[in-house]
Structures are given as C-alpha cells and as structure tokens.
Amino acid sequence: MARTGLVAAMVLSAGSAVMVRLNYFEWMFRPIQAAGFIAAGDAHLSDKEMVMTVQMGPDARAYPIRQMAYHHILNDVVGAVPIVVTY
C-alpha cells in the first residue's frame, strides 16, 4: 500500500515538473498569423458589432470582438509597427 502511494506521488511530481516547463496556452489559443483586411466601406458589420481599434498615424485597423474571442491573439503591422492584438 505504501509503495503504491509512493509511486503515485512520484508520477504526480514528474507530471507537474513537465507541465511547468510547457506553455499550454499555446495549445488553447492559436494566433492569426496573416490577417486579411477590407476597406471600412466594404465591411458588413451591424451597428451593434463591437470592435477594437488601433490607429498609428494615417494607418488604422478595427478588429471585431466576435472573431477575436475565438482566436484571442492577432499579429499585425500598423503604421510599419508590429503589434499584437489580444482579447
């Protein structure tokens, strides 16, 4: 009985040590590597659609919350500056 408890504790300790070294958030959240954009006049969003916006100089972007809630992370370049958008 004591031997079984010792083996279980060692397996739990080894599993915990492995999980500490892994970034398991990468398994859950897949970033969008190359986002596609359209002109604001061509976007078909309802008036109640929530968006996150970024503007750097004359360059501006709007990211729909509905899509960001699925991916959580977006890599983009706005005004020649690399950014990460997250929700």
C-alpha positions as CSV (number, residue, x, y, z in Angstrom):
1,M,0.0,0.0,0.0
2,A,2.8,2.4,0.9
3,R,4.6,1.5,-2.3
4,T,1.5,2.4,-4.4
5,G,1.2,5.8,-2.7
6,L,4.9,6.5,-3.3
7,V,4.6,5.6,-7.0
8,A,1.5,7.8,-7.4
9,A,3.3,10.7,-5.7
10,M,6.4,10.3,-7.9
11,V,4.2,10.2,-11.1
12,L,2.3,13.3,-9.9
13,S,5.6,15.1,-9.2
14,A,7.1,14.2,-12.6
15,G,3.9,15.2,-14.4
16,S,3.8,18.5,-12.6
17,A,7.5,19.2,-13.4
18,V,6.8,18.6,-17.1
19,M,3.7,20.9,-17.1
20,V,5.6,23.7,-15.5
21,R,8.1,23.7,-18.4
22,L,5.4,23.7,-21.2
23,N,3.4,26.7,-22.4
24,Y,0.0,25.1,-22.6
25,F,-1.7,28.4,-23.5
26,E,-0.2,27.8,-27.0
27,W,-2.3,24.7,-27.3
28,M,-5.5,26.7,-26.5
29,F,-5.0,29.9,-28.3
30,R,-3.9,29.9,-32.0
31,P,-2.8,33.4,-33.2
32,I,-3.9,34.6,-36.6
33,Q,-0.6,35.0,-38.4
34,A,-1.8,36.9,-41.5
35,A,-5.0,38.8,-41.1
36,G,-7.0,39.9,-44.1
37,F,-8.4,43.4,-44.2
38,I,-11.0,45.1,-46.2
39,A,-11.9,48.8,-46.6
40,A,-14.3,50.2,-44.0
41,G,-16.9,50.9,-46.6
42,D,-16.9,47.3,-47.7
43,A,-17.3,45.9,-44.1
44,H,-20.7,44.4,-43.4
45,L,-20.9,44.8,-39.6
46,S,-24.1,45.6,-37.7
47,D,-24.4,48.8,-35.8
48,K,-24.1,46.8,-32.5
49,E,-20.9,44.9,-33.5
50,M,-18.2,45.7,-31.1
51,V,-14.7,46.2,-32.4
52,M,-11.2,47.0,-31.0
53,T,-9.4,49.7,-32.9
54,V,-5.8,50.8,-33.3
55,Q,-4.5,53.9,-35.2
56,M,-0.9,54.8,-35.8
57,G,-0.6,57.8,-38.0
58,P,-2.8,57.5,-41.0
59,D,-3.0,53.7,-40.7
60,A,-6.0,52.4,-38.7
61,R,-7.4,48.9,-38.1
62,A,-10.6,47.6,-36.5
63,Y,-10.8,44.1,-35.1
64,P,-14.2,42.5,-34.5
65,I,-14.6,41.3,-30.9
66,R,-16.6,38.3,-32.2
67,Q,-13.7,37.0,-34.1
68,M,-11.1,37.9,-31.5
69,A,-13.0,36.0,-28.9
70,Y,-12.3,32.8,-30.9
71,H,-8.6,33.4,-31.7
72,H,-7.6,35.7,-28.8
73,I,-4.4,36.7,-30.4
74,L,-3.6,38.5,-33.7
75,N,-0.2,39.5,-35.0
76,D,-0.4,42.6,-37.3
77,V,1.6,45.6,-38.6
78,V,0.0,49.0,-38.2
79,G,1.9,52.1,-39.4
80,A,5.0,49.9,-40.0
81,V,5.0,48.9,-36.3
82,P,4.5,45.2,-35.5
83,I,1.7,44.8,-32.8
84,V,-0.1,42.0,-31.0
85,V,-3.8,42.4,-30.5
86,T,-5.3,40.3,-27.8
87,Y,-8.7,39.8,-26.2
